[in-house]
Amino acid sequence: MIRPIKIAVLGAGYMGQNHVKILSSLPDVNLTSICDIDSAKTRMLAKQYQINEYQNIDSLIASEKLDAITICLPTTLHYETAILTIKKGIPTFIEKPISATVKEAENLVAIAKRYQVPVMVGHIERFNPVVNEIKLRLKAGELGRIIKIHTQRFSPPTQTKQDVSVIVDLATHDIDVMKYLLNEIAVRVYAETTHRVHKKEDLMTSILRFKNGTIGVIEVSWLHPAKTRNLSILGEHGMYSANYITQELLFYRQNSELFKNNFDPLSTFTKADVVKIAFQSKEPLYLELKAFIEALRNKTDMPITANDGLYAIKLAEKITLASNTFSVLN
């Protein structure tokens, strides 16, 4: 008989509530408790899911013999909390981004290695079926050489206080997706930002150049009137257009003669065929947390490591710096 993995959730906010919901439904998982300083939310979740409640992480760790823990706290609390759980020898899942700064992320990577404690970072889009369908098709060469990858991640303004910039909060998603799909790192970056409502950047557009020559464009915002999560990839043989939310994927098949030397630009150019690609839609968070549990149980490497989280926050910081370094044209 398989012994259930005992796990707790830190944070009773939006993501914490989703973690509780998913973890309580996974087979061979024993969700023992929820911990948050907000006693009302904690009590509500504890009662609903019949689990223990804590307002203090030290009390939680002392009282529960945990096999794992998930951190769904504000980004600025990721570092100090993860350091504590790692030093206690508890395998830790950290919602993205791994931390608020590069220095914190570097320390987390080093400490996790020193204590030999598994750490996974919650870059959820890697588990989005539409992203993995694209990954399979890119590997098969359907799109040919990738010319450009473009992401748009927009959210409406909220009254919630943001502890980090939109670059750290949202762009880290797409930084990770680009690295995952291209298997390449960015080598050049340009960016423009603004902050209209928040103290830190709340809108950003960045242009990246990858090692293989692919151009990347990342757009993120907390100022748009509607929630948008789009991904498009242009290649020699056409373009993929994906919606992260609806998990809809379209393939615009390009004229096969376009990139050939003998192509006549004055010839009749027919419009691309548009194909809607069918695949099974699934809940990304369910797949992500299931993968975390399976890696623990099988004692295999985490599918998204602390080093992956470090790369994302490093590039986010470089984008921020690039937005403050520019030449004024006369």
C-alpha positions in Angstrom: 0.0 0.0 0.0 1.3 3.4 -1.0 1.8 5.8 2.0 0.1 9.1 1.2 2.4 12.1 1.0 1.6 14.6 3.8 1.6 18.1 2.5 0.6 21.6 3.7 -0.2 24.9 2.0 1.2 28.2 3.0 -1.1 31.0 2.0 -4.9 31.3 1.9 -5.2 33.7 -0.9 -6.3 33.1 -4.5 -3.5 30.6 -5.4 -3.4 29.1 -1.9 -7.2 28.3 -2.2 -6.5 26.7 -5.6 -3.7 24.6 -4.2 -5.9 23.4 -1.4 -8.6 22.4 -3.9 -6.3 20.5 -6.2 -4.1 18.8 -3.5 -7.2 17.6 -1.7 -8.3 15.8 -4.9 -5.0 14.1 -5.8 -4.7 10.4 -5.1 -2.3 9.3 -2.4 -1.9 12.8 -1.1 -2.8 13.7 2.5 -3.4 17.5 2.7 -3.0 18.0 6.4 -3.2 21.8 6.9 -3.4 25.4 5.7 -1.4 28.2 7.2 -2.0 32.0 6.9 -2.0 35.0 9.2 -5.6 35.7 7.9 -7.5 33.7 10.4 -10.8 34.1 8.7 -9.7 32.7 5.4 -7.7 30.0 7.1 -10.6 28.9 9.3 -12.9 28.8 6.3 -10.6 26.6 4.2 -9.8 24.3 7.2 -13.5 23.8 7.8 -14.4 23.3 4.2 -11.7 20.7 3.6 -11.5 19.2 7.1 -7.8 20.1 7.6 -5.8 21.7 10.4 -5.4 25.5 10.5 -2.3 27.5 11.6 -1.5 31.2 11.6 2.2 30.6 12.3 4.6 28.6 10.1 6.7 27.5 13.1 3.7 26.0 14.8 2.8 24.2 11.5 6.2 22.7 11.1 6.5 21.7 14.8 3.0 20.0 14.8 2.9 18.3 11.4 5.4 15.7 10.1 5.3 17.0 6.5 6.7 15.3 3.4 6.2 18.5 1.4 4.9 22.0 1.5 3.7 24.6 -1.1 4.3 28.3 -0.8 1.5 30.5 -2.1 2.4 33.7 -0.3 3.2 37.2 -1.6 6.4 37.2 -3.7 8.4 39.2 -1.1 7.8 36.4 1.4 9.0 33.6 -0.8 12.6 33.8 0.2 12.4 33.9 3.9 9.7 31.2 4.0 11.5 28.9 1.5 14.8 29.2 3.4 13.0 28.0 6.6 11.3 25.0 4.9 14.4 24.0 3.1 16.6 24.1 6.2 13.9 22.0 7.9 14.5 19.4 5.1 11.0 19.8 3.7 10.6 19.4 -0.1 9.2 22.8 -1.3 7.0 24.0 -4.1 7.3 27.8 -4.6 4.7 29.6 -6.7 6.4 31.7 -9.3 8.4 33.8 -9.3 11.0 32.0 -7.1 11.7 35.2 -5.2 11.6 39.0 -5.5 15.3 39.5 -6.4 18.1 37.7 -8.2 20.2 37.7 -5.0 17.5 35.9 -3.1 17.0 33.4 -5.9 20.8 32.7 -6.0 20.8 32.1 -2.3 17.8 29.7 -2.5 19.5 27.7 -5.2 22.7 27.4 -3.2 20.9 26.5 0.1 18.7 23.9 -1.6 21.8 22.3 -3.1 23.6 22.4 0.3 20.7 20.8 2.2 19.9 18.5 -0.8 16.2 19.4 -0.6 14.0 19.2 -3.8 12.6 22.6 -4.8 10.1 23.2 -7.6 9.0 26.6 -9.0 5.4 27.0 -10.2 5.8 28.2 -13.7 2.4 26.9 -14.5 2.3 27.6 -18.2 4.7 24.7 -18.8 1.8 22.4 -17.9 -0.7 24.2 -20.1 -1.7 21.6 -22.7 -1.6 24.3 -25.5 2.0 25.0 -24.7 3.0 21.3 -24.7 1.1 20.7 -28.0 3.2 23.5 -29.5 6.3 22.0 -27.9 5.6 18.6 -29.6 5.0 20.2 -33.0 8.1 22.4 -32.8 10.1 19.3 -32.1 8.6 17.6 -35.1 9.7 20.5 -37.3 6.2 21.5 -38.4 7.0 25.2 -38.2 10.6 25.0 -39.5 13.0 27.6 -38.3 11.4 29.9 -35.7 11.6 33.6 -36.6 9.7 35.3 -33.8 7.8 34.4 -30.6 5.4 36.9 -29.1 3.5 36.8 -25.9 0.8 39.1 -24.4 -0.2 38.8 -20.8 -2.6 41.6 -19.8 -4.7 42.0 -16.6 -7.2 44.7 -15.5 -6.3 47.1 -12.7 -7.0 45.9 -9.2 -7.1 47.5 -5.8 -4.8 44.8 -4.5 -1.4 46.1 -3.4 1.3 44.7 -5.6 4.6 43.9 -3.8 6.6 43.5 -7.0 6.6 45.0 -10.6 4.5 43.6 -13.4 7.8 42.4 -14.9 8.6 40.2 -11.9 5.0 39.1 -11.5 3.8 38.4 -15.0 6.7 38.5 -17.5 8.5 35.6 -15.6 5.7 33.4 -17.0 6.6 34.1 -20.6 10.3 34.3 -20.0 10.1 30.7 -18.9 7.7 29.7 -21.7 10.1 31.1 -24.3 13.1 29.3 -22.9 11.1 26.1 -22.7 9.9 26.2 -26.3 13.0 27.5 -27.9 15.6 25.6 -25.8 17.6 28.8 -26.0 18.6 31.7 -23.8 18.2 35.4 -24.5 21.4 37.2 -25.4 20.1 40.8 -26.0 17.3 42.8 -24.5 15.5 46.1 -25.0 12.5 47.3 -23.0 10.1 50.2 -22.3 8.0 50.5 -19.1 5.6 52.8 -17.4 3.9 53.0 -14.0 0.6 54.8 -13.9 -1.2 53.2 -11.0 1.4 51.3 -9.0 4.7 52.4 -7.4 6.5 49.9 -9.6 6.3 49.1 -13.3 2.7 48.2 -14.3 3.2 48.0 -18.1 6.2 46.7 -20.0 7.1 45.8 -23.6 10.4 44.0 -24.2 12.2 42.9 -27.3 14.6 39.9 -26.9 17.2 38.4 -29.2 17.9 34.7 -28.6 21.1 32.9 -29.2 19.7 31.1 -32.3 18.6 34.5 -33.8 14.9 34.2 -32.9 13.3 37.5 -31.9 11.1 37.5 -28.8 8.5 40.1 -27.8 7.0 40.1 -24.3 4.1 42.4 -23.4 2.7 42.5 -19.9 0.3 44.9 -18.2 -1.9 45.6 -15.1 -3.6 48.4 -17.0 -5.7 46.7 -19.7 -9.5 46.6 -19.5 -9.6 42.8 -20.2 -7.6 39.8 -19.2 -5.6 38.5 -22.1 -3.2 35.6 -22.3 -1.9 35.1 -25.9 1.1 33.4 -27.5 2.1 33.4 -31.2 5.1 31.8 -32.9 6.1 32.7 -36.4 8.2 30.2 -38.4 9.2 29.5 -41.9 6.2 27.3 -42.5 3.5 29.4 -40.8 2.4 30.6 -37.5 0.9 29.2 -34.3 -1.6 31.4 -32.5 -2.6 30.2 -29.0 -4.8 31.3 -26.2 -3.5 30.2 -22.8 -6.9 30.6 -21.1 -9.2 28.8 -23.6 -6.4 26.5 -24.7 -7.3 27.1 -28.3 -4.5 26.6 -30.9 -4.6 27.7 -34.6 -2.0 26.9 -37.2 -1.7 29.3 -40.1 0.0 27.3 -42.8 2.4 29.5 -44.8 3.0 29.4 -48.6 5.8 26.8 -48.9 7.6 28.9 -51.6 8.0 32.0 -49.5 11.5 31.4 -48.1 12.9 29.8 -51.2 15.5 31.7 -53.3 13.4 31.4 -56.5 10.2 32.8 -54.9 8.7 35.6 -57.0 7.3 38.3 -54.7 5.1 39.6 -57.6 3.4 36.2 -58.1 -0.1 35.5 -56.8 0.1 35.0 -53.1 -2.7 33.0 -51.6 -3.8 33.4 -48.0 -2.6 30.9 -45.5 -4.7 27.9 -44.7 -6.0 28.0 -41.1 -6.2 24.8 -39.1 -7.7 24.5 -35.6 -5.6 21.9 -33.8 -7.4 19.5 -31.6 -6.0 18.1 -28.3 -7.2 17.3 -24.9 -7.8 20.3 -22.6 -6.7 19.9 -18.9 -6.3 22.0 -15.8 -2.6 23.2 -15.7 -2.5 23.5 -11.9 -3.7 20.0 -11.5 -1.0 18.7 -13.9 1.7 20.8 -12.2 1.0 19.7 -8.6 0.6 16.1 -9.8 4.0 16.3 -11.4 5.5 17.7 -8.1 4.0 14.8 -6.1 5.2 12.2 -8.7 8.7 13.6 -8.6 8.8 13.4 -4.8 7.4 9.8 -4.8 9.7 8.6 -7.6 12.7 10.6 -6.3 13.3 12.1 -9.7 14.4 15.6 -10.7 11.7 18.3 -10.4 10.3 19.2 -13.8 10.9 22.9 -13.1 13.9 23.5 -10.9 15.1 26.3 -8.7 17.7 27.1 -11.4 14.8 27.5 -13.9 13.3 30.0 -11.5 16.6 31.8 -11.1 16.9 32.2 -14.9 13.4 33.8 -15.1 14.1 36.3 -12.3 17.5 37.1 -13.8 16.1 38.0 -17.2 13.2 39.9 -15.5 15.8 42.0 -13.7 17.8 42.6 -16.9 14.6 43.7 -18.6 14.0 46.2 -15.8 17.5 47.6 -16.1 17.2 47.8 -19.9 14.1 50.0 -19.6 16.2 52.5 -17.7 19.1 52.5 -20.3 18.4 54.1 -23.6 19.6 56.7 -26.1 17.5 59.8 -26.7 17.1 60.5 -30.4 17.4 64.2 -31.6 
